[in-house]
């Protein structure tokens, strides 16, 4: 006579409970991170909760953690992967076609030139000059070219790269983006960079890494410059989708011999199409302002959770292997954004006015 196990569903229940515990752990951690990022000392520097999240997660996993149950790892991984894709798609509610149209061809041209040139320079400098692997070079270039940590997250999700590579790219964004945010207003207000209001908006929005950094820097110049800079920055954010698709095709066609099955191509970035859909929804203005505002706040928290989980999966020993080279790549890119971005801004203003 066959016997029936007394608790046949105990294993799956434990797995589910462990995953939920992992997600809850990241959620509570991200709540604390959000409160920390709201402190004036950090908020006034334009340091977003995303940045604080990955740094706090790394600190915890490398210095303070006594260990979490192995079953929690699936929940932490979900936050760093699945939730990340949803949150990147949700970023589309921050962009509208009307805002992009306000700065016209000047803003679009500056954005296209800076994004395209920074990606190409970043790949060449990272891979050829500093001998970085492709993923680290691409993540560093994407963070500098498009929208900082959010771009690194989007590319990390599409590339399925190792967490420490994203951490190195985010470190570059934090360091050089913050330095530029503090330096730009000083150079403009002192007359070292003679730009009118439109020029300041084009330059700041076209070259600073994070949205918060753009707002923080431009607000020290004028409200008009802040408005233009924010729109130009969101135009760069809009380019995230076509760049992801182009990079996906490029990597799929350049598979290296000897790679394991599936390692040579980018995962289909379905979240990119979600991003486009939400941009269109925001452009149609069918949602109440309060709903959009609340959705954006929720999305920021989801991105903070993803960055925190990513930090928890990152080991400093892995970063040390390529850290100096990744920072050197970020430094070269930052110099290009300052001087090359300034040259592009002057040229576009002269040609398109």
N, C-alpha and C positions, 0 to 999 in steps of 0.2 A: 504494500500500500504506500503510495507516494505521500511524502510529507510536504506541506506548504510552509515556506518561511514565515515566521511570526511577524516580521516587519519588512515586507518586500520593498517598501518605498523609502526605507531609512537612508540609503545612500544618496539618492537624488535630493532628498529633503535637506541633508547636510550640505550638499553642493549648492543648492539654492540659498540656503541660509547663509553659507559662507560668502557667496557673491553679494547678497544683500548687505551683510555686515561690512564687506569691503567698500561698497558704494556709500553706505552710511558713514563709515570712517572718513572717506574722502570728503563727503558733504560737510561734516562737522569741521574738518580741517580747513576747508575752503571758506566756511563762515568766519572762522578766526582770522584767516588771511585777509578777507574782505574788510574786517574791522581794522586790522593793522594797516592796510593800504589807505584807509580813510583818514589816518592821522595826518595832521597838517604837514609834518616834517616830510612825509613821503608824497602826499597829494600835491603839494606845492612844487615838487620836483618833476611832476608829470609821470611818476612811476605808477603804472597801472597794477591792479590786483593780479593780472596774469603774470607779471614779472615777479611780484612778491610770492605768488603761489609756487612757481617752479623753484625759486631759491629756498623757500621754507620746506618744500618737499624734499629737496636735495639735502638740506641741513638735517632734517629728521632721519632720513634713511641712511646717511653716512656718519652721523655723530650721536644722535639721541635715541634712536630706536632700539628697543630691547628685543624686538621681533614681534611679528603678528602671525596669527595662524596661517598656514599655507593656503587654506581654503579661501582666505580673503583676497588672495592674489588675483583671482578671476574678476572680482568686483573692481579692484584697482585698475586692472588692465582694460575693463570695459570703459571706465571713465577716461582713460588715456587714448582709447581708440574709438569705440562706438559713440560715446557721448561727444567726443571731439568732432566727429563728422557732422552730427546734428547741429552743434553749436556754430561751426563754420558756415553751414547753410543759413542759420539764423542771422548771421552777420549781414545778410542781404537787406534786412529791414532798416539798415542805417544809411542806405544809398537810394537815391532816386534819380531818374533820368532828367527831371526838371532842374535839380541842383547842378548836375553836370553841364547842362545846356547853358547855365548862367555864366560860366566862364568861357564858353564858346571854344573855338578852335585853339586858342592860346593854351588853355588848361589841358586840353586833350593832347595837343602836340608835345607839350613839356612832359606830360605823364608818359606818353609812348616812348619818347626818346630816352628819358631817364630810366624807365623800367627795362627797356630792351638793352641799353648799353650797360647798365649795372649787372644784369644777369650774365651777359657775355663776358664782361671783364672779370666778374666773380668766378665764373667757371674756369677761365683761362688762368687767372692768377692762382686760384686755389689748387687746381689740378696740375698745371704745368710748372708754376714757379715754386709753390710750397708743397707739392706732392701730396695733397689731400686726396682722400677717396672721393668719388663722384658725389655721393649723397651729402657728405659734410660740406663740400664746396657749393653744391646747389642749395642746400638749406641756408647757408650763410648769405649767399647771393640773393635768395628770395626774400629773406628777412630785411636786407638792406634796400632792395629794389621796390618792394610792394607795400607791405604794411606790418613790418616788425614781427612780433611774436605770433600774431594771427596767421601770417603767411608761412612762418616756420611750421606751425601746427598743421596747416592745410597740406603743405608739401610732405611733412612727416607722415601724415595719414595716407597720402597717395603713394609715397615711396615705400611705406612700411619699413622705414629705416630704424636703426637701434636708438633707444631713448637718449643715450649720451651724446649722439651726434646733434640731436635737436637742442640739447642743453648747451652745447658749445656755440651753436648759432644764436640762441637766445642771449647767451652771455655777451656776444659781440654786439647785438642790438641794444642791450641795456647800456653797455659801456659807452659806445660811440654815439648812440642816439641821445643819451643824457648830456654828454659833453657838447654836442652840437646844439641841443636845445638851450643850454646856458650861454653858448658863445654867439649864436646868431643875433639875438636882440642887441647884444653889446656892440657887435660890428655894424649893425644897421643904424642904431641910435647915435653912435659916435661918428657916423659918416664914412666909415671905412668901406662899406658897401652901399654905394649911392643908387638906391632903387626907389621907385615910386610905390604907391599902395598896391597896384596890380602886380608889380615886379616882386614885392615882398611876399605877396600871397602865392605867386607862382613858385618862387624859390623855396619858401618854407614848406609849402604843401607838396612840392615836387621832390624834396630831398630829405626831409626828416623821417625817421623810421616809424614811430608810433603815432596814432591819431592823437593821443594825449599829449605827446611831445609837440606836435604841430600847434595844438590849441594853446599849450603852455607858453611856447615861444612867441607866437604871433600876438597873443594877448598883451605882451609887453611892448608892442609897437602901436597897434590901433585896433579898434573894433572892426573897421572895414577890412583891414589886412587879415584879421582872424577869419572873417567870413569867406574871403576868397581862398585863403590857405586851406580851410577845412574842405571846401568843395573840391579843390585840386587834389587833396589827399584822398577823398572818397572816390575820385576818378581813378586814382592808382589802385584803390581797393577793388574797384570794378574790373580792373585788368587781371585780377587774380584768376578768374575763370578761364579766359582764353589762354593765359600763360600755362595754367595747369594742363589744359588739353594739348597744347603744342608740346610741352615737355613730355607728356605721356606718349605721344606719337614718336617723338625723338628717341626716347629710351626704349620703346618697343622695337624700333628699327635698328637699334645699335646694341643688341644683345651680345655679350662677350662670350666667346667659346669657353666651355668648362663651368659655366654658372649652373647652379642647381635649377631644376625646373621651377619656373615662375619667378625666379630672382631677377630676370633681366627686364621685366616690364613693370610699368606702373599699374596699380589697381585702378579700375574705372572710377573716376572721381564723381560718383553720383551726387555727392553733396554739392558739387559745383553747379549742377542743374537746379538743385534746390535753392542755392544762392541766387541764381538768375530769376527764378520764379518769385522769390520774395522781393527782389528789386522791382520787378514789374508790379507786384501787389502794392508796394510802397509808393510807386510812381502813380498808380491809379487812385491813390488816396481814398481807398474804400474802408480803411480801418480808422477808428477814432484815434486822435493823438494820444490819449491816455493809454490805449491798448498798445500802440506802437512803443511808447515809452516804457511800459511795464515789460513788454516782450524783450526790449533791448537790455533792460536791467537783468532779466532772467537769463538772457543769452550771455551777458558778461559773466554772470555767476557760473554758468555751465562751462565757459571757456576757462574760468579760474579753477574749477574742479579738474578740468582736463590737464591744465598746466601743473597743478599740484600733484596729480597722479603721475604725470610724466617725470616730475622731479623725484618722486618716490621710487621710480624704476631706474634712476640714474646713479651710477657709481663714479665717484671722483677719480678712481684709479683708471677708468676708461677715458675720462676727459684729459687726464694728464698726458696720455699718449700723443694727442694731436692738438692739445689746447693752445700752445704758443703759435702754431701754424694757422689755426683757425682765427685766432685774434689778429695775427698779421694780415690775413686775408681781409678781415673786417676793417682793419686800419686802412689798407689800400682802397677799399671800397668807400670808406668814409671820406678820404681825400678826394676821390673822384666825385662823390656827391657834392662836396663843397665847391671845388674848383670847376669840375665839369658841369655840375648843375648850374653854377653861376653863369658859365659861358652859354649854356643852352638857354637859360632864362633871357639873357641879353639878346641872343640871336632871334629867339621867337618873338620877343617884344618888338624888335626892329622890323622883322618881316611881316608879322601879323598885327602888330600894334595893339 
